[in-house]
Amino acid sequence: KDANIFHAGTKLDGKLVVTNGGRVMALTGMSNTLERAIQKSQKAAQDILFEGKYYRKDIGLDVLRY
């Protein structure tokens, strides 16, 4: 909820969307504040599960300093 998921580097395996290497998605959290939007995108990243998943936890945090 309140996050958009854009996938790339994926393929269909039957009815399943599976990873196909490289960067496989981008998440955009939406809220009235940047801090809350970052939290929503990070929560969405935590909730998506697949083998070998890695994601950056620092994206957007530099902007909060200004």
N, C-alpha and C positions, 0 to 999 in steps of 0.2 A: 504494500500500500504506500502511496506517495513516492514511489520510485519507478523509473522507467528502465527497462533492461533492453539493450541493443546487442544482438549477438552477431558474431562474425567468426570465421575460422571454425565453423561447425558444419556438420552434415547430418543427413537423416540416415538412421540405421533402423529400417522398418518404420515404426511409429515414434521412435526415440530421436531426440536431438542430441548428438554426441560431439565431443570436441574433436577437432581435426588439426590441432597444433597451433602454436603461436598464441597471440592475444585472442581470446575467444568472446569477450564481452566488455561492454562499457555500461556503467550504472550511473543514473542521474537521480539524485534525491531532490524532492521538491518541498519547499516550506517557505514560510514568511521570513525566516532568518537563514543566513548562510550556515551558521553553526548547526542548526537543526537539520538543514538539507544534507550536510555532511554526515551527520549521525544516521539519517535515513538511508543514504547510499551505502554506508558501512554496514548497517544492519542487513540490508539486502545482500551484500557480498557475503556476509557470514552465513546467511540462510541458504545460499546456493552451494550445493555439494557435488564435487566430482573429484576423482583421483588426480593427485598432482596439482590441485588448486593452489594458486599463489596470487595474492593481490596486495597492492600498496595501501598502507593505512595512513599515509601522510598527505594524500592529495587534498588540496584545499586549505590545509591547516596554515600554510604560510600567509594566506590572504587574511586570516583572522587576526594576525598581528598588527594590521594597519587600521 
